[in-house]
Amino acid sequence: MAVPRPHLRVREREMISVYNEEKDSLLNLHVKLLSEVEALRHQVAHYGKTAYEALRNQYDSLKFNNKSLQKAHDRLSKENAELDKLLKYSVRDRVALDKENRKFRDRMDVKDQMYRDLVKDHDNLYEQNRNLQRFFQRPNRPIQRS
């Protein structure tokens, strides 16, 4: 049989009471940490949801901007194709106009040359006419024969 030791029971009671106090403080700390973790979860969920919504809105905006840019690109491509056609036609027209212009210049050069020839002929005829007039305005002189 075991001999009762009263001083050990007091010591055990003290240890049990210290143990119970520490256990209660740890339980309180555990409950406090759980509530903080739950609060953090709610914050993360809220901010995550908010961040997700912000990212989703940004994605939708970028998607819309992409569609707008695609439409603008298509419109500009059509305009570019039309301008290429017009440029092709304008180059063809310019070549035709250059040919006509060259022909016109050649005709004008021929006409200018004809005009210059006529002016020379006129000047020659004018000079001959003056000479003839001078000749006939001189008094008659006998023709000397040698």
C-alpha positions, 0 to 999 in steps of 0.5 A, a space after each residue: 500500500 502506498 503511503 499517503 503523501 499530503 505534500 505531493 497532492 498539494 503540489 499536484 493540485 498546484 500543477 494542475 491549476 497552473 496547467 488548467 490556467 495555461 490550457 485556458 489561456 491557450 484555448 483563449 489564444 486559440 479562439 482569438 487566433 481562429 477569429 482573426 484567421 476568419 476575419 482575414 479569410 473574409 478580407 481575402 475573400 472580399 479583396 479577392 472578389 474585388 480584385 477579380 471584379 477589377 481584373 474582369 472589368 479590365 479584361 472586358 474593357 480590353 476586349 472591347 478596345 480590341 474589338 474597336 481597334 479591329 473595326 478601325 483596322 478593317 475600316 483603314 484596310 478598306 480605305 487603303 485598298 481604295 486609295 491603292 486603286 485610286 493611285 493605280 488609276 491616277 498613275 495610269 491617268 498621269 502616264 496618259 496625260 504625260 503622253 498627251 502633253 508630249 504630243 502637244 509640246 511636239 506639235 507646239 514645237 513644230 508650230 513654233 518652228 513654222 512661225 519662226 520660218 514665217 517670220 524669217 520669210 517675212 523679214 526676207 520679203 520685207 528686206 527685198 521689198 525695201 530694196 526694190 523700193 529703193 531701187 525704183 525710187 532712184 533716178 534713172 541712170 543709164 546702164 553702163 555697159 562695159 
